[in-house]
Amino acid sequence: MGRHHRPDHPASSPAIRDRSALRTTALALAGLTVFVLAMVASYAGAFANPTLHHMSVAVSAPTSMIDGLRSENGLDVTEVADPGAAREQVYQRRVDAAFAVTPDRGMTIYVAGGGGRSVAAAAEKVGRAAAAQGGLPVAVTDVAPTSAADPSGTVEFYAVIFVSIGASLGAALLGRLMGHVRTPLTLGLRTLSLAGFSAVLAGAVTAYVGPVLGALTGHPAQVFGALWLYAMAVGGAVTGVAAAFGAAASVALGLFLVVVGNAAAAGPVGRPLLSGFYSTFTTVVPQGSGVSLLRSLSYFGGNGAQTPLLTLAGRAGAGCLLAVVATASRLNYRAGYERWSRRGRRALLRPGLLPSSN
């Protein structure tokens, strides 16, 4: 063996490298399997067996019928004066459905297909059961019907879900390409880039679900604005969390939004049919607000849009605030460190602190 020759380090041997690569691959595949299982469990738990948990109804009927409905589990009953008031409560999105006994001794069931076909079907079932007990004939009126191109009323749900994926991946990609948010200039460029990408994403989806597919009948400008704000809420949250708490935290947020947020959006079944766990998150996750906002604009003439609109704006603002605070903190820390370093160097160079050369 040569004088200066040393054997390879054991960790650099091919066998060790192969075992390390195998371990990394196995862990990655295991993590992916857990993620898929979480998705299946989340969607199955939310959508597989929808059960009425909490439905708000307006009722114009004799006292005996109102009392009977109030005794039903899962119903929140609001008494109104007449059938017109009952119908208006549904269209204003103040209740999920309404039952009204008409002067000719019949019952009209007011539902809103645009608020979710499953919710409308559940409301009709409850109303028919109440009418049968009183021996009343039934008529069903849909005050917010879905479009012919989307009879199930689920396009808005899928639009929100896929915009969510695009906004999350877009924010992550911008973070990778533009680097960490460390200066006001970087923050400004990142924000403008995110706003521009969100506009492109929202515009493409609006063009498809509106003029091309004919599914969402709301004004295209309103649909575009809702989707743009939603994309900004999701992308801003991912950017803000990454800036304030690091990449791992933003990945955790993304996983939560995909696994829990998509199911809690109450798209295919509607919030009244979700379990307590998912219905709790419907107003928390941006997906729930996004679906609610699109439905208000498309089927209810804008009624009920204020709450989801303010919620999404708050999510977008919170993400921006996190990024601003994180950037300011880094700048203050850097400035303080530089001042401390300069003071330390001056102290070391003061006369009498350096050893004498004598």
C-alpha positions as CSV (number, residue, x, y, z in Angstrom):
1,M,0.0,0.0,0.0
2,G,1.4,3.4,-0.9
3,R,2.6,5.8,1.8
4,H,-0.2,8.3,1.2
5,H,-2.9,5.9,0.2
6,R,-5.8,5.5,2.6
7,P,-8.7,3.0,2.2
8,D,-12.1,4.4,1.3
9,H,-14.3,5.5,4.2
10,P,-16.8,2.7,5.0
11,A,-19.7,5.1,4.5
12,S,-18.7,5.7,0.9
13,S,-18.7,2.1,-0.1
14,P,-21.2,1.0,-2.8
15,A,-23.0,-1.4,-0.4
16,I,-23.6,1.4,2.2
17,R,-24.7,3.8,-0.5
18,D,-27.2,1.3,-1.9
19,R,-28.6,0.5,1.6
20,S,-29.0,4.3,2.2
21,A,-30.8,4.8,-1.1
22,L,-33.0,1.8,-0.5
23,R,-34.0,3.1,3.0
24,T,-34.8,6.6,1.6
25,T,-36.9,5.1,-1.1
26,A,-38.8,2.9,1.3
27,L,-39.5,5.8,3.6
28,A,-40.7,8.0,0.7
29,L,-43.0,5.3,-0.6
30,A,-44.3,4.6,3.0
31,G,-45.1,8.3,3.4
32,L,-46.9,8.4,0.1
33,T,-49.0,5.3,1.1
34,V,-50.0,7.0,4.4
35,F,-51.0,10.2,2.4
36,V,-53.2,8.2,0.0
37,L,-54.8,6.3,3.0
38,A,-55.4,9.6,4.7
39,M,-57.1,11.0,1.6
40,V,-59.3,7.8,1.2
41,A,-60.3,8.0,4.9
42,S,-61.1,11.7,4.7
43,Y,-63.3,11.5,1.6
44,A,-64.9,8.3,2.7
45,G,-65.7,9.7,6.2
46,A,-67.1,12.9,4.7
47,F,-69.0,11.7,1.6
48,A,-69.6,7.9,1.7
49,N,-72.6,7.8,4.1
50,P,-74.0,11.4,4.4
51,T,-76.4,11.7,7.3
52,L,-78.5,14.7,8.3
53,H,-76.7,16.4,11.3
54,H,-77.9,20.0,11.3
55,M,-80.3,21.6,8.8
56,S,-81.9,25.0,9.2
57,V,-85.4,25.3,7.9
58,A,-88.0,28.1,7.8
59,V,-91.6,27.0,8.5
60,S,-94.9,28.6,7.9
61,A,-97.4,26.1,9.2
62,P,-99.8,25.4,12.1
63,T,-98.3,25.4,15.5
64,S,-98.7,21.6,15.9
65,M,-96.6,21.0,12.8
66,I,-93.9,23.5,13.8
67,D,-93.7,21.8,17.2
68,G,-93.4,18.4,15.6
69,L,-90.5,19.6,13.4
70,R,-88.7,21.1,16.3
71,S,-88.7,17.8,18.0
72,E,-86.8,16.2,15.1
73,N,-83.1,15.7,15.6
74,G,-80.9,17.7,13.3
75,L,-83.4,20.4,12.5
76,D,-83.1,24.1,13.4
77,V,-86.6,25.6,12.9
78,T,-87.4,29.2,12.3
79,E,-91.0,30.2,12.2
80,V,-92.1,32.7,9.5
81,A,-95.3,34.4,8.7
82,D,-96.2,33.1,5.2
83,P,-95.0,31.1,2.2
84,G,-93.4,34.2,0.6
85,A,-91.3,34.8,3.7
86,A,-90.4,31.1,3.7
87,R,-89.2,31.2,0.1
88,E,-87.2,34.4,0.7
89,Q,-85.4,32.9,3.6
90,V,-84.1,30.1,1.4
91,Y,-83.1,32.4,-1.5
92,Q,-81.3,34.8,1.0
93,R,-79.3,31.8,2.2
94,R,-80.5,32.3,5.7
95,V,-81.8,28.7,5.9
96,D,-81.2,25.5,4.0
97,A,-84.8,24.8,3.1
98,A,-88.4,25.9,4.0
99,F,-91.8,24.3,4.4
100,A,-95.0,26.3,4.0
101,V,-98.6,25.2,4.4
102,T,-100.7,27.0,1.8
103,P,-104.3,28.3,2.3
104,D,-105.6,25.5,0.1
105,R,-104.3,23.0,2.6
106,G,-101.2,21.9,0.7
107,M,-97.5,22.0,1.5
108,T,-94.9,23.7,-0.6
109,I,-91.3,22.5,0.1
110,Y,-88.7,25.2,-0.9
111,V,-85.3,23.8,-1.7
112,A,-82.1,25.2,-3.2
113,G,-80.4,22.8,-5.7
114,G,-77.5,25.3,-6.0
115,G,-76.8,24.9,-2.4
116,G,-76.2,21.2,-2.8
117,R,-78.4,18.5,-4.4
118,S,-77.9,16.2,-1.4
119,V,-79.2,18.9,1.0
120,A,-82.2,19.6,-1.3
121,A,-83.0,15.8,-1.4
122,A,-82.7,15.5,2.4
123,A,-84.9,18.6,2.9
124,E,-87.5,17.2,0.5
125,K,-87.5,13.9,2.4
126,V,-88.1,15.6,5.8
127,G,-90.8,17.9,4.3
128,R,-92.7,15.0,2.7
129,A,-92.6,13.0,6.0
130,A,-94.1,16.0,7.8
131,A,-96.8,16.5,5.1
132,A,-97.7,12.8,5.2
133,Q,-98.4,13.1,8.9
134,G,-100.8,15.9,8.3
135,G,-102.3,14.4,5.2
136,L,-101.2,17.3,3.0
137,P,-100.4,17.1,-0.7
138,V,-96.9,18.3,-1.6
139,A,-95.4,20.6,-4.2
140,V,-91.6,21.1,-4.4
141,T,-90.1,24.4,-5.6
142,D,-86.4,24.9,-6.3
143,V,-85.7,28.5,-5.7
144,A,-82.0,28.3,-6.8
145,P,-81.8,25.6,-9.5
146,T,-78.5,24.5,-10.9
147,S,-77.6,24.9,-14.6
148,A,-78.5,22.3,-17.3
149,A,-74.7,21.7,-17.8
150,D,-74.2,21.0,-14.1
151,P,-77.4,19.4,-12.8
152,S,-75.6,17.9,-9.8
153,G,-74.1,21.3,-8.8
154,T,-70.6,20.0,-8.2
155,V,-68.6,22.0,-10.8
156,E,-68.0,24.8,-8.3
157,F,-66.6,22.3,-5.8
158,Y,-64.2,20.8,-8.4
159,A,-63.2,24.2,-9.6
160,V,-62.2,25.3,-6.1
161,I,-60.4,22.0,-5.4
162,F,-58.2,22.2,-8.5
163,V,-57.6,25.9,-8.1
164,S,-56.4,25.1,-4.6
165,I,-53.9,22.5,-5.9
166,G,-52.7,25.0,-8.6
167,A,-52.3,27.8,-6.1
168,S,-50.5,25.7,-3.5
169,L,-48.1,24.3,-6.1
170,G,-47.6,27.7,-7.7
171,A,-46.7,29.3,-4.4
172,A,-44.3,26.5,-3.7
173,L,-42.7,26.8,-7.1
174,L,-42.4,30.5,-6.8
175,G,-40.6,30.0,-3.5
176,R,-38.2,27.5,-5.1
177,L,-37.4,29.8,-8.0
178,M,-37.3,33.1,-6.2
179,G,-35.7,32.0,-3.0
180,H,-36.6,32.8,0.6
181,V,-38.5,36.0,1.5
182,R,-35.7,37.9,3.1
183,T,-36.0,41.5,1.8
184,P,-38.9,43.8,1.0
185,L,-37.9,43.7,-2.6
186,T,-38.2,39.9,-2.7
187,L,-41.5,40.1,-0.8
188,G,-42.9,42.6,-3.3
189,L,-41.8,40.6,-6.3
190,R,-43.2,37.4,-4.8
191,T,-46.5,39.0,-4.0
192,L,-46.8,40.5,-7.5
193,S,-45.8,37.1,-9.1
194,L,-48.4,35.3,-6.9
195,A,-51.1,37.8,-7.8
196,G,-50.3,37.5,-11.5
197,F,-50.3,33.7,-11.5
198,S,-53.5,33.6,-9.5
199,A,-55.1,35.8,-12.1
200,V,-54.0,33.5,-14.9
201,L,-55.2,30.5,-13.0
202,A,-58.6,32.0,-12.1
203,G,-59.0,33.3,-15.7
204,A,-58.4,29.9,-17.2
205,V,-60.8,28.1,-14.9
206,T,-63.5,30.9,-15.3
207,A,-63.3,30.6,-19.1
208,Y,-63.8,26.8,-18.9
209,V,-66.6,26.5,-16.3
210,G,-68.4,29.5,-17.8
211,P,-68.4,30.2,-21.5
212,V,-66.9,26.8,-22.5
213,L,-68.8,24.4,-20.2
214,G,-71.8,26.6,-19.3
215,A,-71.9,25.2,-15.8
216,L,-71.6,28.3,-13.6
217,T,-74.1,30.9,-14.7
218,G,-72.9,33.7,-12.5
219,H,-71.4,36.8,-14.2
220,P,-67.9,35.8,-15.5
221,A,-66.3,38.9,-13.8
222,Q,-67.7,37.8,-10.4
223,V,-66.7,34.2,-10.9
224,F,-63.2,35.3,-11.9
225,G,-63.0,37.6,-8.8
226,A,-64.0,34.8,-6.5
227,L,-61.5,32.4,-7.9
228,W,-58.7,34.9,-7.9
229,L,-59.4,35.8,-4.3
230,Y,-59.5,32.1,-3.4
231,A,-56.2,31.4,-5.2
232,M,-54.6,34.4,-3.3
233,A,-56.0,33.1,0.0
234,V,-54.4,29.7,-0.5
235,G,-51.2,30.8,-2.1
236,G,-50.8,33.7,0.4
237,A,-51.3,31.3,3.3
238,V,-48.6,28.9,1.9
239,T,-46.2,31.8,1.3
240,G,-46.8,33.4,4.6
241,V,-46.4,30.2,6.6
242,A,-43.2,29.3,4.7
243,A,-41.7,32.8,5.3
244,A,-42.6,32.8,9.0
245,F,-42.1,29.1,10.0
246,G,-40.1,27.4,7.2
247,A,-40.7,25.0,4.4
248,A,-41.8,22.1,6.7
249,A,-44.6,24.1,8.2
250,S,-45.9,25.1,4.7
251,V,-45.8,21.4,3.6
252,A,-47.8,20.5,6.8
253,L,-50.3,23.3,5.9
254,G,-50.6,22.0,2.4
255,L,-51.2,18.4,3.6
256,F,-53.9,19.6,6.0
257,L,-55.7,21.6,3.3
258,V,-55.6,18.7,0.9
259,V,-56.6,15.9,3.3
260,V,-59.1,17.7,5.6
261,G,-59.9,21.0,3.7
262,N,-61.1,19.3,0.5
263,A,-63.5,17.0,2.4
264,A,-64.7,19.9,4.7
265,A,-65.5,22.0,1.7
266,A,-68.9,20.2,1.7
267,G,-69.1,20.1,-2.1
268,P,-70.9,16.9,-3.1
269,V,-73.0,16.5,0.0
270,G,-73.4,19.9,1.7
271,R,-72.6,21.0,5.2
272,P,-75.9,19.9,6.8
273,L,-74.9,16.3,5.9
274,L,-71.3,16.4,7.1
275,S,-70.2,14.9,10.4
276,G,-69.4,17.3,13.2
277,F,-65.7,17.0,12.6
278,Y,-65.8,18.1,9.0
279,S,-68.6,20.7,9.4
280,T,-66.5,22.4,12.1
281,F,-63.7,23.0,9.5
282,T,-66.0,24.1,6.7
283,T,-65.9,27.8,7.7
284,V,-62.2,27.5,8.7
285,V,-60.6,26.1,5.6
286,P,-60.5,28.3,2.5
287,Q,-62.2,25.6,0.4
288,G,-65.4,25.9,2.3
289,S,-65.5,29.6,1.8
290,G,-64.6,29.3,-1.8
291,V,-67.4,26.8,-2.6
292,S,-69.9,28.9,-0.6
293,L,-68.9,32.1,-2.4
294,L,-69.2,30.5,-5.9
295,R,-72.6,29.1,-5.1
296,S,-73.8,32.5,-3.8
297,L,-72.7,34.2,-7.0
298,S,-73.9,31.5,-9.4
299,Y,-77.3,30.5,-8.0
300,F,-78.4,33.0,-5.3
301,G,-77.9,36.4,-6.9
302,G,-75.0,37.2,-4.6
303,N,-77.0,36.5,-1.4
304,G,-74.9,35.0,1.4
305,A,-71.6,36.1,-0.3
306,Q,-70.4,38.5,2.4
307,T,-69.2,36.0,5.0
308,P,-67.1,33.8,2.6
309,L,-65.8,36.9,0.8
310,L,-64.6,38.4,4.1
311,T,-63.2,35.1,5.2
312,L,-61.1,34.6,2.1
313,A,-59.9,38.2,2.2
314,G,-58.9,37.6,5.8
315,R,-57.0,34.4,4.8
316,A,-55.1,36.3,2.1
317,G,-54.4,39.2,4.4
318,A,-53.1,36.9,7.2
319,G,-50.7,35.2,4.8
320,C,-49.4,38.6,3.6
321,L,-49.0,39.8,7.2
322,L,-47.1,36.7,8.2
323,A,-44.7,37.3,5.3
324,V,-44.3,41.0,6.1
325,V,-43.6,40.3,9.8
326,A,-41.1,37.5,9.0
327,T,-39.3,39.8,6.6
328,A,-39.2,42.7,9.0
329,S,-37.9,40.3,11.8
330,R,-35.1,39.1,9.6
331,L,-34.1,42.7,8.7
332,N,-34.1,43.8,12.3
333,Y,-32.1,40.7,13.4
334,R,-29.5,41.3,10.6
335,A,-29.2,45.0,11.4
336,G,-28.8,44.3,15.1
337,Y,-26.2,41.6,14.5
338,E,-24.2,44.0,12.3
339,R,-24.3,46.7,14.9
340,W,-23.2,44.2,17.6
341,S,-20.4,43.0,15.3
342,R,-19.2,46.6,14.7
343,R,-19.2,47.4,18.4
344,G,-17.4,44.2,19.2
345,R,-14.7,45.0,16.7
346,R,-14.2,48.5,18.0
347,A,-13.9,47.2,21.5
348,L,-11.2,44.8,20.5
349,L,-9.2,47.5,18.8
350,R,-9.3,50.1,21.7
351,P,-5.8,51.0,23.0
352,G,-4.7,48.9,25.9
353,L,-6.7,45.8,24.9
354,L,-4.2,44.5,22.4
355,P,-1.0,42.9,23.8
356,S,2.1,45.0,23.6
357,S,4.8,44.0,21.1
358,N,7.6,44.8,23.7
